[in-house]
Amino acid sequence: MKVLAWIAAALLVGTAQATPGAQALFADCPAGLPARDVRDRPISPSFWQGGPVLAVFWSTDCAFCQRHNERLDRLLRAEPGAAVIAIAVDDQADAVRRIVERRGYGFPVILDFCGLRAQLTPRKVVPMTCWLGEPPKGPRCIPGEMADDDLRELLKRSRAR
């Protein structure tokens, strides 16, 4: 009986290590988990806990990204509660902040200061929508602009936290 319990515990630990949570992706980052977004709004530590976080990697000069983020923002405002963050791949924090302020995104936006995209996918396509943490079902990252129904489904999955 003890042997079965030990085997079950070892399997659970192995599974947990194979699918790191959102917090684990920042483990090697000198700054740690982001506590504020580019507009200096706080990001609660609880945001990173309890389930997958839907992340959209984007660039300020990408028209597809703008449409994708506007669609995501509109859907999230209509049905709030999902854990969503946008991660700009640009190097200029001031430029990102100005665009985020102008577009009025309600979700937090950070810079990819810890190389998260490289940890999740070798593809450099933007927009790229990824799960930080264990994906509920399906691929970890989805390249390109997404339709309303597809985004709605991802938002629903990120609410099951």
Backbone as numpy.savetxt, mean C-alpha at the origin, in Angstrom:
# Nx Ny Nz CAx CAy CAz Cx Cy Cz
1.31 -36.13 20.90 0.49 -34.94 20.90 1.36 -33.68 20.90
2.43 -33.69 21.75 3.33 -32.53 21.80 4.04 -32.34 20.47
4.36 -33.44 19.81 5.04 -33.35 18.51 4.12 -32.67 17.50
2.84 -33.03 17.49 1.90 -32.39 16.56 1.75 -30.90 16.85
1.72 -30.53 18.10 1.61 -29.11 18.47 2.86 -28.36 18.01
4.03 -28.97 18.17 5.27 -28.33 17.74 5.30 -28.16 16.23
4.86 -29.18 15.50 4.83 -29.10 14.04 3.86 -28.02 13.59
2.69 -27.96 14.21 1.71 -26.92 13.87 2.27 -25.53 14.14
2.95 -25.35 15.27 3.55 -24.06 15.59 4.63 -23.69 14.58
5.45 -24.66 14.20 6.50 -24.40 13.21 5.91 -24.01 11.87
4.83 -24.67 11.47 4.17 -24.32 10.21 3.60 -22.91 10.25
3.00 -22.54 11.37 2.45 -21.19 11.50 3.55 -20.14 11.44
4.66 -20.39 12.11 5.77 -19.44 12.07 6.32 -19.34 10.65
6.46 -20.45 9.96 6.94 -20.44 8.58 6.02 -19.67 7.67
4.72 -19.82 7.84 3.75 -19.09 7.03 3.84 -17.60 7.32
3.95 -17.23 8.57 4.03 -15.82 8.93 5.28 -15.18 8.34
6.38 -15.90 8.30 7.60 -15.35 7.73 7.52 -15.28 6.21
6.76 -16.16 5.58 6.66 -16.16 4.13 5.81 -15.01 3.61
4.88 -14.53 4.41 4.02 -13.43 3.98 4.08 -12.31 5.01
5.09 -11.45 4.90 5.27 -10.42 5.92 4.15 -9.39 5.89
3.84 -8.85 7.07 2.88 -7.78 7.16 3.47 -6.49 6.63
2.64 -5.48 6.56 3.09 -4.19 6.05 4.27 -3.66 6.87
4.23 -3.88 8.19 5.30 -3.38 9.05 6.65 -4.02 8.70
6.64 -5.29 8.34 7.88 -6.00 8.04 8.58 -5.43 6.81
7.83 -4.87 5.88 8.43 -4.31 4.68 9.29 -3.09 4.99
9.03 -2.44 6.12 9.82 -1.28 6.54 10.92 -1.65 7.51
11.12 -2.93 7.78 12.07 -3.38 8.80 13.50 -2.88 8.54
13.92 -2.84 7.30 15.29 -2.41 6.98 15.38 -0.92 6.69
14.30 -0.22 6.84 14.27 1.21 6.54 14.77 2.00 7.75
15.82 2.81 7.60 16.34 3.57 8.74 15.29 4.46 9.40
14.36 5.00 8.63 13.35 5.89 9.20 12.18 5.11 9.82
12.11 3.81 9.58 11.01 3.01 10.12 9.70 3.26 9.40
8.61 2.91 10.06 7.28 3.12 9.48 7.00 4.61 9.33
6.43 5.01 8.20 6.08 6.43 8.05 5.01 6.83 9.07
5.26 7.92 9.77 4.31 8.43 10.76 3.54 9.63 10.24
4.00 10.21 9.11 3.34 11.38 8.52 3.41 11.25 7.00
2.41 11.81 6.32 2.43 11.78 4.86 3.08 13.06 4.33
3.11 13.23 3.01 3.79 14.38 2.41 3.13 15.71 2.77
1.86 15.69 3.18 1.16 16.91 3.60 1.27 17.10 5.11
2.11 16.32 5.76 2.37 16.36 7.20 1.16 15.92 8.02
0.30 15.11 7.42 -0.83 14.54 8.16 -0.34 13.27 8.85
-0.79 13.01 10.08 -0.32 11.82 10.80 -0.85 10.53 10.18
-0.02 9.50 10.24 -0.41 8.14 9.86 -0.29 7.31 11.14
-1.40 6.89 11.66 -1.43 6.15 12.92 -0.70 4.82 12.80
0.02 4.40 13.84 0.66 3.07 13.81 -0.36 1.95 13.55
-1.61 2.14 13.98 -2.63 1.11 13.77 -2.96 0.94 12.28
-2.66 1.95 11.46 -2.90 1.85 10.02 -2.15 0.66 9.43
-0.94 0.41 9.95 -0.08 -0.63 9.41 -0.37 -2.01 9.99
-1.25 -2.11 10.97 -1.50 -3.37 11.66 -2.85 -3.96 11.26
-2.99 -5.24 11.40 -4.29 -5.88 11.31 -4.71 -6.41 9.97
-3.96 -6.19 8.94 -4.36 -6.72 7.65 -3.62 -6.03 6.53
-3.95 -6.39 5.31 -3.23 -5.81 4.18 -3.57 -4.34 3.98
-2.58 -3.61 3.50 -2.73 -2.21 3.13 -2.62 -2.15 1.61
-3.58 -1.52 0.97 -3.55 -1.36 -0.48 -2.68 -0.15 -0.81
-1.63 -0.37 -1.58 -0.68 0.70 -1.93 -0.66 0.90 -3.43
-0.67 2.17 -3.84 -0.57 2.50 -5.26 0.73 3.26 -5.47
1.63 2.68 -6.24 2.86 3.35 -6.63 2.55 4.19 -7.86
2.98 5.46 -7.84 2.62 6.38 -8.91 3.71 7.43 -9.09
3.57 8.19 -10.15 4.51 9.27 -10.45 3.74 10.53 -10.78
4.30 11.66 -10.44 3.61 12.94 -10.64 3.41 13.29 -12.10
4.23 12.76 -12.99 4.11 13.10 -14.41 3.38 12.03 -15.23
2.66 11.16 -14.57 1.96 10.05 -15.23 0.46 10.33 -15.29
-0.06 10.54 -16.51 -1.50 10.82 -16.67 -2.35 9.63 -16.24
-1.89 8.42 -16.50 -2.63 7.22 -16.08 -2.72 7.18 -14.55
-1.62 7.56 -13.89 -1.60 7.59 -12.42 -2.60 8.60 -11.88
-2.67 9.76 -12.52 -3.60 10.79 -12.06 -5.03 10.28 -12.13
-5.40 9.68 -13.26 -6.77 9.14 -13.39 -7.01 8.02 -12.39
-6.04 7.14 -12.23 -6.16 6.01 -11.31 -6.35 6.51 -9.88
-5.52 7.47 -9.46 -5.61 8.00 -8.10 -6.90 8.77 -7.88
-7.35 9.52 -8.88 -8.62 10.24 -8.75 -9.79 9.26 -8.62
-9.76 8.20 -9.40 -10.80 7.17 -9.32 -10.78 6.51 -7.94
-9.59 6.16 -7.48 -9.43 5.54 -6.16 -9.94 6.47 -5.06
-9.59 7.74 -5.14 -10.02 8.72 -4.15 -11.54 8.85 -4.13
-12.14 8.93 -5.32 -13.60 9.05 -5.41 -14.29 7.84 -4.80
-13.82 6.64 -5.11 -14.42 5.42 -4.58 -14.23 5.32 -3.07
-13.07 5.71 -2.61 -12.78 5.64 -1.17 -13.63 6.64 -0.39
-13.88 7.80 -0.97 -14.74 8.79 -0.30 -16.20 8.30 -0.25
-16.63 7.58 -1.29 -18.00 7.06 -1.33 -18.18 5.92 -0.33
-17.15 5.11 -0.14 -17.20 3.97 0.78 -15.91 3.94 1.59
-15.81 4.78 2.63 -14.58 4.87 3.41 -14.33 3.62 4.26
-13.12 3.52 4.75 -12.79 2.45 5.67 -11.67 1.54 5.23
-11.27 1.62 3.97 -10.19 0.77 3.49 -8.84 1.36 3.89
-7.85 0.49 4.03 -6.49 0.92 4.32 -5.78 1.13 2.98
-5.64 2.40 2.58 -5.06 2.76 1.28 -3.97 3.79 1.49
-2.87 3.61 0.78 -1.80 4.61 0.78 -1.25 4.71 -0.64
-0.89 5.92 -1.05 -0.23 6.11 -2.33 1.25 6.35 -2.05
2.09 5.76 -2.88 3.53 5.87 -2.69 4.13 6.44 -3.97
4.59 7.68 -3.90 5.18 8.35 -5.06 6.59 7.84 -5.29
6.91 7.54 -6.54 8.25 7.07 -6.88 9.17 8.23 -7.24
8.64 9.45 -7.20 9.43 10.64 -7.51 10.41 10.95 -6.38
11.49 11.67 -6.70 12.48 12.03 -5.70 12.19 13.36 -5.02
11.42 14.22 -5.63 11.19 15.57 -5.14 9.96 15.65 -4.24
10.17 15.65 -2.93 9.07 15.68 -1.97 8.19 16.91 -2.14
8.80 18.07 -2.40 8.01 19.30 -2.56 7.08 19.22 -3.76
7.56 18.67 -4.86 6.73 18.54 -6.06 5.56 17.58 -5.80
5.83 16.49 -5.11 4.78 15.52 -4.78 3.74 16.18 -3.87
4.21 16.89 -2.85 3.30 17.55 -1.92 2.40 18.57 -2.64
2.98 19.37 -3.53 2.19 20.36 -4.27 1.10 19.69 -5.11
1.44 18.60 -5.76 0.45 17.91 -6.60 -0.63 17.27 -5.73
-0.24 16.67 -4.63 -1.23 16.05 -3.73 -2.17 17.12 -3.17
-1.62 18.27 -2.79 -2.47 19.36 -2.29 -3.42 19.86 -3.37
-2.91 20.00 -4.58 -3.74 20.49 -5.69 -4.86 19.50 -6.04
-4.53 18.23 -6.02 -5.53 17.21 -6.38 -6.42 16.82 -5.21
-6.00 17.12 -3.99 -6.84 16.91 -2.82 -7.10 15.46 -2.44
-6.14 14.58 -2.67 -6.32 13.18 -2.31 -6.61 13.05 -0.82
-7.60 12.26 -0.48 -7.96 12.04 0.92 -7.11 10.97 1.59
-6.52 10.09 0.81 -5.68 9.03 1.38 -4.26 9.55 1.59
-3.51 8.94 2.51 -2.14 9.40 2.75 -1.24 9.10 1.55
-0.28 9.97 1.34 0.71 9.83 0.27 2.09 9.97 0.89
2.96 9.01 0.58 4.34 9.05 1.05 5.26 8.89 -0.16
6.54 9.09 0.06 7.55 8.81 -0.97 8.06 7.39 -0.77
8.55 6.78 -1.83 9.11 5.43 -1.72 10.55 5.53 -1.24
10.71 6.04 -0.01 12.03 6.29 0.54 12.74 5.03 1.00
12.06 3.92 1.05 12.68 2.67 1.52 12.70 1.57 0.45
12.42 1.92 -0.78 12.47 0.93 -1.85 11.41 -0.16 -1.74
10.20 0.23 -1.34 9.13 -0.78 -1.20 8.78 -1.43 -2.52
8.69 -0.63 -3.57 8.30 -1.20 -4.86 9.27 -2.30 -5.27
10.56 -2.07 -5.07 11.56 -3.09 -5.42 11.41 -4.35 -4.57
10.91 -4.22 -3.35 10.67 -5.38 -2.49 9.48 -6.19 -2.98
8.53 -5.54 -3.63 7.27 -6.18 -4.01 7.24 -6.69 -5.45
7.92 -5.98 -6.35 7.86 -6.37 -7.75 9.08 -5.82 -8.50
9.59 -6.57 -9.48 10.70 -6.04 -10.28 10.21 -5.06 -11.36
8.91 -5.01 -11.58 8.34 -4.16 -12.64 8.34 -2.70 -12.20
8.61 -1.81 -13.14 8.67 -0.38 -12.85 7.49 0.37 -13.44
6.43 -0.34 -13.76 5.22 0.25 -14.34 4.52 1.11 -13.28
3.99 2.26 -13.69 3.11 3.04 -12.84 1.86 3.37 -13.63
0.71 3.40 -13.00 0.51 3.02 -11.61 0.67 1.51 -11.41
1.06 1.17 -10.21 1.20 -0.23 -9.80 0.50 -0.35 -8.45
-0.54 -1.15 -8.40 -1.32 -1.33 -7.18 -0.88 -2.63 -6.52
-0.41 -2.53 -5.27 0.15 -3.69 -4.57 -0.44 -3.81 -3.17
-0.36 -5.01 -2.64 -0.72 -5.27 -1.24 0.53 -5.18 -0.41
0.50 -4.39 0.65 1.56 -4.40 1.65 1.06 -5.35 2.72
1.77 -6.43 2.90 1.28 -7.50 3.76 0.74 -8.61 2.89
0.14 -9.58 3.51 -0.37 -10.72 2.78 -1.57 -10.32 1.92
-1.52 -10.58 0.60 -2.67 -10.28 -0.22 -3.82 -11.22 0.13
-5.05 -10.70 0.19 -6.18 -11.56 0.53 -6.35 -12.73 -0.44
-6.15 -12.48 -1.71 -6.31 -13.51 -2.73 -5.78 -12.91 -4.03
-5.14 -13.70 -4.85 -4.69 -13.20 -6.14 -3.28 -12.65 -6.09
-2.90 -11.90 -7.13 -1.52 -11.41 -7.22 -1.21 -10.34 -6.19
0.07 -10.20 -5.86 0.52 -9.18 -4.92 0.47 -7.80 -5.55
0.82 -7.68 -6.83 0.85 -6.38 -7.51 0.12 -6.48 -8.85
-0.61 -5.42 -9.16 -1.37 -5.35 -10.41 -0.93 -4.09 -11.15
-0.32 -4.25 -12.33 0.16 -3.08 -13.06 -0.95 -2.36 -13.82
-0.78 -1.06 -13.97 -1.64 -0.27 -14.83 -2.86 0.33 -14.16
-3.54 1.16 -14.93 -4.75 1.82 -14.48 -5.87 0.79 -14.36
-6.69 0.91 -13.32 -7.73 -0.08 -13.08 -9.12 0.53 -13.21
-10.08 -0.31 -13.56 -11.47 0.11 -13.69 -12.13 0.24 -12.31
-13.23 0.98 -12.25 -13.97 1.19 -11.00 -14.29 -0.11 -10.29
-14.86 -1.07 -11.00 -15.27 -2.33 -10.36 -14.08 -3.08 -9.76
-12.96 -3.08 -10.46 -11.76 -3.76 -9.95 -11.24 -3.06 -8.69
-11.21 -1.74 -8.72 -10.77 -0.99 -7.53 -11.74 -1.19 -6.37
-13.03 -1.19 -6.68 -14.04 -1.40 -5.63 -13.81 -2.74 -4.93
-13.51 -3.76 -5.69 -13.25 -5.09 -5.13 -12.00 -5.07 -4.24
-10.95 -4.41 -4.68 -9.73 -4.32 -3.87 -9.99 -3.55 -2.59
-10.77 -2.47 -2.67 -11.09 -1.70 -1.48 -11.89 -2.54 -0.49
-12.81 -3.34 -1.02 -13.61 -4.20 -0.15 -12.70 -5.20 0.57
-11.75 -5.75 -0.13 -10.81 -6.71 0.48 -9.92 -6.05 1.53
-9.58 -4.79 1.31 -8.72 -4.13 2.30 -9.52 -3.66 3.51
-10.85 -3.70 3.43 -11.68 -3.37 4.59 -11.80 -4.56 5.54
-11.57 -5.74 5.05 -11.69 -6.95 5.88 -10.44 -7.07 6.74
-10.29 -6.12 7.65 -9.09 -6.05 8.49 -9.42 -6.34 9.92
